[in-house]
Amino acid sequence: MSETAPKTELMRSLGRLVRGLSALFWGLPIALVVCVQTASANWLESLGHYGLIAPLVVTSLLFYGLWLMSDFQKQERIWMLALDRAKILGLVNIGLSPFLHWHQQLPEVPFFYHAVSVMSLSALLFLFNLNLVLQRLTAMLPDETLREETKVFTTLNSALLVLIPAFLAVYFTLSQIRHPPQPVGVLLRLVDLRSQWVLLSLILLPMAITMSLIWKIKEAILASIFGPEH
């Protein structure tokens, strides 16, 4: 009986871990689409004030995925700290998500603009910390190949996610110049006209890499439980 109980608990925590990874895998692209569309196109305008619920739901889905994963290996302090940091940022995203709708409705209100800007930064930090969570998770799994692959790609993702705010800082610094050189002025106008698509193109690569890692980790866990032909 004493051996059966820990094994049952491990299987239960692994099941919640797999469900958490699935929630993150599907939640990431849905959250990106819903939040961007809510902030820029107000595609939920027909729902009136209920339009702010959609980004609230999708950001809550990401937090729910992390909450499910926190039942796995609770005694591992480094793993739990990484999860806690990601969950805190997830809560920040949930709290700020209604401002996407309010900013679209009232773009002239500076407070709403700043709230959306803070949420954008928080979302980048969330993705950055999620990669750390995946790295800590694979460190506890027996698959050495998956561990090394995750380490390489999470390092690449971290570098890409650091470059995004660096790019924005350079852009805003150059935009403050009253009379920039002609090439700089042309570049600024192009970026300004395509700002939404530039930001999306910068975030899509680390997002895709993160989703790929989540899927591989989930499949590795399922294979270890049910065999390679689960």
ABEGO torsion letter per residue (X at the ends): XAAAAAAAAAAAAAAAAAAAAAAAAAAAAAAAAAAAAAAAAGAAAAAEAAAAAAAAAAAAAAAAAAAAAAABGAABAAAAAAAAAAAAAAAAAAAAAAAAAAAAABAABAAAAAAAAAAAAAAAAAAAAAAAAAAAAAAABABAAAAAAAAAAAAAAAAAAAAAAAAAAAAAAAAABABBBAAAAAAAAAAAAAAAAAAAAAAAAAAAAAAAAAAAAAAAAAAAAAEAAX
